[in-house]
Amino acid sequence: MKTYAISGVKGGVGKTTFAILLSLKLSENKKVVLCDCDVECPNDYLLLKQELKDSNPIYREVPELIKEKCKKCGICSKTCKENAIFWIPNQYPKFIHNLCIGCGACKIVCPFNAIRMKKVEIGNSFVNKIKNNLFLVTGIAKPNISETGPIVREVKKRAIELAKKIGADYVILDVAAGTHCNVIQALINTDKIYAVTEPTPLGKFDLEIMLELAKKLGIETEVVINKYGIGKEKEIEEIAKKYGSRVGIKIPYSEKIIEAYMNKELEKVVDLIKW
Amino acid sequence: MRIAVTSMGNTLDSPVDVRFGRCPYIIIVDVENGQIKSWEAIQNPSVYARGGAGIQTAQLILSKNVDVIITGNIGPNAYNVLSTTGIKIVTGVAGIPVRDAIEKYLKGEIR
């Protein structure tokens, strides 16, 4: 089983579109699990005309204060690297759960064992069967959760578990924009990253960040150029070369593709691309 | 009465910073009989905090025994913890010098 991540740092370059197109293409003769790791606003299910039902909650541990034991020393607050513990002298600390990443450092450093961890729901996952050979796993963060890395980690885990259960050949991870923890959680331990970009100055700038990150993670990359034909494709190819990557699939900028996309008919787009 | 104002610079003539957590300076003013008696400017170490800047700034201000905070806007995390401390929070102030903001507050023009 191979796990491919569809990333690219820049927003709006077509990461989700390409993730779906690749999944549709591969599922023509292989078994595929597509996982929407953009948990802050997942949209693969919308493009695949699905409804999300039968949610499966995702939990994370957060600290809880045992007041009788707390001596109001503030060590927990000083230790917290996320600034998620509010403390002023002579008062009990307050835990700000939506800033907390659940690392448990506060519990470890507390000299009075006054902190215990409790489970809170931070998101949900869903499974949709798109067709015989293609499943979609979607993760959604609860509103107000600012640290979504743990949700991505869990959704990815569930997608891989499902893939193993059904004997899938590929897991395709549709990754969010940017390079924050939620993106890195999706990228780690994948077999290849498809770095989706567009031939624009911003596309070029962000592609370089993407390839630099992939290099640090030690993961092979392949550059996908969307909207091919609108700009300086040569510069994109130079960046790819610089990082030992290569330009693979090119999605032409064409009215036909845009029209099919607008009508949510991505199967039609698959046939319009040279694979 | 002690008033803290989020500020773009380190003087009373610096403009009020609309940001709470990531303001570069906090000006703390001592007021007696409706007059500014003394003041100090504190550099805010949370300007470059990765996250939770508002929480850190709130802790810093509270350690100075302040009665009132004047700023532009406070994020939900900092607002939630500050609102339980009994401190008075004045928001929506922007674009005027710190000195004017204090005077307006003392005259009851902003609250």
Chai-1 contact restraints between the chains, C-beta under 6 A:
chainA,res_idxA,chainB,res_idxB,connection_type,confidence,min_distance_angstrom,max_distance_angstrom,comment,restraint_id
A,E82,B,G51,contact,1.0,0.0,6.0,A-B,restraint_1
A,E82,B,G52,contact,1.0,0.0,6.0,A-B,restraint_2
A,N83,B,G52,contact,1.0,0.0,6.0,A-B,restraint_3
A,N83,B,I55,contact,1.0,0.0,6.0,A-B,restraint_4
A,N83,B,Q56,contact,1.0,0.0,6.0,A-B,restraint_5
A,A84,B,G52,contact,1.0,0.0,6.0,A-B,restraint_6
A,F86,B,I55,contact,1.0,0.0,6.0,A-B,restraint_7
A,F86,B,V81,contact,1.0,0.0,6.0,A-B,restraint_8
A,I88,B,Q59,contact,1.0,0.0,6.0,A-B,restraint_9
A,I88,B,L62,contact,1.0,0.0,6.0,A-B,restraint_10
A,K94,B,V81,contact,1.0,0.0,6.0,A-B,restraint_11
A,I96,B,N77,contact,1.0,0.0,6.0,A-B,restraint_12
A,L99,B,G51,contact,1.0,0.0,6.0,A-B,restraint_13
A,L99,B,G52,contact,1.0,0.0,6.0,A-B,restraint_14
